[in-house]
Amino acid sequence: MKETDIRKYAELMKELGLTGLEITEENSKVRLERSVSVSAKEIVHSVPESTESVQTIPENKDYISIKSPMVGVFYVAPAENATPYVSIGDNVKKGQILCIVEAMKLMNEITAEEDGIISEVCVTNGQIVEYGTELFRIKR
């Protein structure tokens, strides 16, 4: 596949708001992916809740549940020996980075939806998470 074709497809992805595209032509196969930085709340609420892979946890009005917007690897810090973004008991502000979910070699920052206090970290560093896996509980 020619570079100009790949650029054309990448522009089309951007125009249509796509995050992934796979093209198969004769003996070649190209997969394009791009990262869009949005909060976990925006992504989770844009997908129908009838998806079977979503873990259902009873909602509690005292807590905000931060769920993974994608399949990937959960990381608590920006680097292996770095300080974690947040720990249990930390006060967080809306928009503050809580963790990273790595998907297809792209580091996706997951941010707080509201102000609150981290009451529970539901997964461990380096754990593979599915779409909808609860990552954090934040006390309002």
Protein Blocks (a to p, Z undefined) as FASTA:
>chain_A
ZZklmmmmmmmmmmnopabdcddehjbccdddddddddfklmmmmpcfkbmklccddddf
kbccdddfbdcdddfbfbfklccfbdehiacdehiafbdcdeehiacddddfbgcddfbd
fbdehiacdehiafbdcdZZ
